[in-house]
Amino acid sequence: MSFYYLLLGHLLGDFTFQTDNIAKYKSIQWKWNLLHTVIVTLSMLIFAIPFGQLAVFLVIINGILHFIIDSFKA
């Protein structure tokens, strides 16, 4: 069940809360990529907190990996 909540948080952060500027510049400047990653991570954290410390830890790891992967995609 927690998977679906975390997926929802990820999708909200990755698509719904991503502005046009973030989408445009995240592949050019690392600051925009960092902002995008923080938004995704925070939106996932909101859903992860009720599931305990392990879920919060995994969301933080996901945020770090998200930043690295998006950096290489650029």
VENQUI-V646529 format. One record per pair of residues at least 12 apart in sequence whose ideal C-beta (glycine too) atoms are under 7 Angstrom apart, sorted by the first residue. I is the first residue (numbers start at 1). J is the second residue. Records with the same first field share a line. If there is no record, write none. Layout:
# VENQUI-V646529
I = J ; J
This chain:
# VENQUI-V646529
2 = 51 ; 55
5 = 47
6 = 44 ; 47 ; 48 ; 59
8 = 47
9 = 43 ; 44 ; 46 ; 47
10 = 40 ; 44
12 = 43
13 = 39 ; 40 ; 43 ; 44
14 = 40
17 = 39 ; 43
18 = 36
22 = 35 ; 36
26 = 70
27 = 73 ; 74
30 = 71
33 = 67 ; 70 ; 71
34 = 67
36 = 70
37 = 63 ; 66 ; 67 ; 70
40 = 63 ; 66
41 = 59 ; 60 ; 63
44 = 59 ; 62
45 = 59
